[in-house]
Amino acid sequence: MSVTLGEGRTPLLRAPRLSERFGVELWLKFEGANPTGSFKDRGMAVAVTRAVERGAPGVVCASTGNTAASASAYAARAGIEAAIVVPEGAVAGPKLAQVRAVGARIVGVPGTFSDAYAASLELAEREGYVSVNSTNDDRIEGQKSAAHEIVEELGGLPDAFLLPYGGGGNTKAYARGFQEAAGALPRFHPTQAERRADTFASAIRIVEPIHAAEVEDAVARSGGAVVTVTEDELRDAWQAIGREEGLFCEPASAAGVAALARGAASTGERVVCVLTGHGLKDPERVAA
């Protein structure tokens, strides 16, 4: 049985006004168009399908929000249980609403994402659940499909590829996907918040990236660099995406555009920025 909610095939949109501003050919991969509103759905469809095939009674994850919403929805679709471990006070309310709406169990723990992740592994061991964080390679296998789509739609690789850097799993997935689809990598610029612990971009509020080594490898092989941006730079980029291109994304999604504003691409280059989640994931930020 394949567990699906119709994920993938998200829009790759030319951004004419931002292209003119930065002097590049800019494309925005809008992953907020996935069923639960984020890129996590691509990998979750595969991870939950394989958990069901292995006879698991449920799935568990630690999350700052988007993984939680996705795991909960796909578990409900599959008819199995989902336990969601979150750092208390660190997850946007609408994301928790998505979890509650489909009947998943929320377990709050004090501390950071790393504390929540450790607790989720203990729960997985105790209850026989499958962990569906990005350390589960089934997640990476699903998420790499976005890279295949980009290569197909552009007819080749972009020159530069920019995306938010929270835990690093998406960077790992895109590197795998581009290598498979084109036999090479664009220049990678994973972009992190300067204030990882308390950035207003809650989706990348991860102090210790689980996939740091894989991110370092992808950056080195592609000739790129990790970019660190300030809260003001993140906010400015997020507002520009909405006001100049009409796309409402969650704040973390703007990280790549913030890196572009810092000069991560050269004049005339073809650039893809990934917008990882829909703005309705964190709407209270609009008034902040």
Summary of the structure (lengths in Angstrom):
residues: 288
radius of gyration: 17.6
end to end distance: 43.7
largest distance: 54.4
contacts: 1141
relative contact order: 0.18
helix: 49%
strand: 18%
